[in-house]
Amino acid sequence: MGRRASGVAVQEARQGAAGGARGGASGGTYGGEYGGAYSGAYGAGHAGGCTCGDCPHGARAGHRRAVAEFLLKRDRFAAGQGLPAGVAHSTSASRQWISEELTQSAELVAERGRAEGEAWLALLWRRTACAVWALVVVLLLAQALTAIGAGWTAARTAGLLAAFVVAGALTAASWFHRARGGALAPVIGEDNRLSTSRAVAAGWVLFVAYAVLVLVGRLAAASGHAERDALISGLGLARGAGVVTVLAVVCAIAVLVRRVVGLRVLGQRLQKVRADRPRAADLLTDDAGRGTFADIQYVVISGVALLFAAVRLGRRPDQLPDLPWGLAVVVLVSAGTYLAGKYAEGGRPVILSVVRAREAGDLDGPIRTGDDVEIRGAGFVPPGAQGADRLSRMVVRIGAVNVRVPLVPVTGGFSNPTDAVLTVPVPVDVEPGRVEVQVVTAAGVETNRYAIEVTE
């Protein structure tokens, strides 16, 4: 009955005192402290919810304002401020009220974050197109500077024409995929993050395509049979075996990694949550933003090998870059390490034990309805799910009852839930006797079942 009374108190407080408390806090403190700052920074025309075509300013301002309001609300609750009188007398009722208030605020933050991500992707195609043509200008300047004294050659013309063709193709692809990030659309994974394996494979594909186009340009401009035969022999497998082998392996790795990740997610052996938008750091980090050795070494070694191949092409533009087998084997070892890392990452969340939570001064005893239980284990918070909107989606099944994991704020974060410990109340609807406990994470993955005894 104590839990039902707490629920009633929460509902009454939310209908009465919560409205006043929230209105005063949000309208006064948030509006006065953050509203003026953001209004001055972005202007009245770009407030949150701006509907200008392809305009990220309104989405960005709305997201930042929602984040600022959420952080202020969380820290106020952590300091014991802002609680209505209707729930302040009950620890369980106040915790439930705080959790629901933070959940609603976190959902607003998540909604604004998704809107900002969509607006950012819509403008990314222009940025990628500009970056591609900037590289063409850099190539032109480099060739013009190196031509001083040596003179302009047919190979330099072929290189520039090949660059124009590749840049034009990427620009067209950017326009057709303008809603998905432009030229970066093929390297954005299903979780809305940049894929390391696809990015490395795309880099090698573009380089080999550019090298072949250079040879095509030179072949079109060649006037003698001997020169044409030499250019055709430059495409022989004996010359470009190293580059072809590396290209085949990195493309196979990109396809295989997608298959591996998909199967592990469906088999509940890997937890994946969707990101708001892709970031360049995704190439070197895991879903939680931590740098990973497998990804870093794959990007670094592949980048060095690509640079070596580009220099070889500049020195010998009459054949495919002859990547030495030693360097090619190094890239293959790096690719194998990356693939092994994909097989090793992740794991299914697991419950190790469930005990009755005991506060200072409490007497020891069995688990009863209305008590808090502490669930200990591992993997409860998936990588990338540290945000409050993700944490609030965690559920604990106690028997036939689904219990939302309450958010317990502390200054700078949350003390509950954590990756290794969850604390939830045992609802009065749970029948006394032997019941099973199971955690459902924000990624939708279920843990093992753990049996406990609940007494009256």
MOHURA-V266862 format. One record per residue. OMEGA is omega in whole degrees, -180 to 180 (none if undefined). Layout:
OMEGA / OMEGA
This chain:
-180 / 180 / 178 / 178 / 178 / 179 / 178 / 180 / 179 / -180 / 179 / -180 / -180 / 180 / -176 / -174 / -177 / -180 / 180 / -179 / -179 / -180 / 180 / -178 / -176 / -176 / -178 / -175 / -177 / -177 / -178 / -173 / -175 / -175 / -179 / -179 / -178 / 178 / 178 / -176 / -173 / 178 / -177 / -179 / -177 / 174 / -180 / -178 / 177 / -175 / 177 / -179 / 179 / -178 / -179 / -172 / -180 / 179 / -179 / 180 / 179 / 180 / -179 / 179 / 179 / 178 / -180 / 179 / 180 / -179 / 179 / 179 / -180 / -179 / 177 / 178 / 179 / 179 / 179 / -179 / 174 / 179 / 176 / -177 / -177 / -179 / -175 / -176 / -176 / -180 / -179 / 180 / 179 / 179 / 179 / -180 / 179 / -179 / -179 / 177 / 180 / 178 / 178 / 179 / 179 / 177 / 176 / 178 / -180 / 179 / 178 / 179 / 177 / 178 / 178 / 179 / 179 / 178 / 179 / 179 / -179 / 179 / -175 / -177 / 178 / -180 / 178 / 178 / 178 / 179 / 180 / -180 / 173 / 177 / 176 / 178 / 178 / 178 / 179 / 180 / -180 / 180 / 178 / 180 / -180 / 179 / 179 / -178 / -179 / -180 / -180 / -176 / 177 / 179 / 178 / 177 / 180 / 178 / 179 / 179 / 178 / 178 / 179 / 180 / 180 / 180 / 178 / 179 / 179 / 178 / 177 / 178 / 178 / -179 / -179 / 179 / -174 / 179 / -177 / 176 / 177 / -178 / 179 / -177 / -180 / -177 / 175 / -177 / -180 / 178 / 177 / 175 / 175 / -180 / -180 / -178 / 179 / -180 / 179 / 179 / 179 / 178 / 179 / 179 / 180 / -180 / -180 / 177 / 178 / -180 / 179 / 178 / 176 / 178 / 177 / 178 / 179 / 179 / 179 / -178 / -178 / -177 / -177 / 180 / -178 / 180 / 179 / 178 / 179 / 179 / 179 / 178 / 177 / 176 / -179 / -178 / -179 / -180 / -173 / -178 / -179 / -180 / -180 / 179 / 179 / 179 / -180 / -176 / -177 / 176 / 177 / 178 / -180 / 180 / -177 / 180 / 178 / 179 / -179 / -178 / 179 / 180 / 180 / 177 / 180 / 178 / 180 / 174 / 178 / -180 / 179 / 173 / -175 / 177 / 178 / 178 / 178 / 178 / -179 / -180 / 180 / -178 / -174 / -174 / 173 / -177 / 180 / 180 / 178 / 179 / -180 / -177 / -176 / -179 / -177 / -178 / 180 / 180 / -177 / -177 / 178 / 178 / 178 / 178 / 177 / 178 / 178 / -180 / 179 / 177 / 178 / 178 / 178 / 180 / -178 / -177 / -180 / 180 / 174 / -180 / 180 / 180 / -179 / -177 / 177 / 179 / 178 / 179 / 177 / 178 / -180 / 177 / 178 / 179 / 177 / 177 / 179 / 180 / 178 / 177 / 178 / 177 / -174 / -174 / 176 / -176 / -178 / 176 / -175 / 172 / 179 / -180 / 175 / -178 / 177 / 178 / -176 / 176 / -179 / -180 / 179 / 174 / 176 / -179 / 179 / 178 / 178 / 175 / -176 / 178 / 171 / 176 / -180 / -179 / -178 / -179 / -179 / 175 / -179 / -179 / -179 / 175 / -178 / -179 / -179 / 179 / -176 / 180 / 176 / -179 / -177 / -180 / 180 / -177 / 174 / 175 / 175 / -172 / 179 / -175 / 174 / -177 / 175 / 178 / -177 / 174 / 179 / -174 / 167 / -178 / 179 / -179 / -178 / 175 / 177 / 2 / 174 / -176 / -175 / -176 / 172 / 175 / -180 / 175 / 174 / -176 / -178 / 180 / 179 / 180 / 177 / -179 / -178 / 179 / 180 / 180 / 179 / -180 / 174 / -175 / 180 / 178 / 180 / -179 / -179 / 176 / 172 / 177 / -180 / -175 / 176 / 177 / 178 / 180 / 180 / none
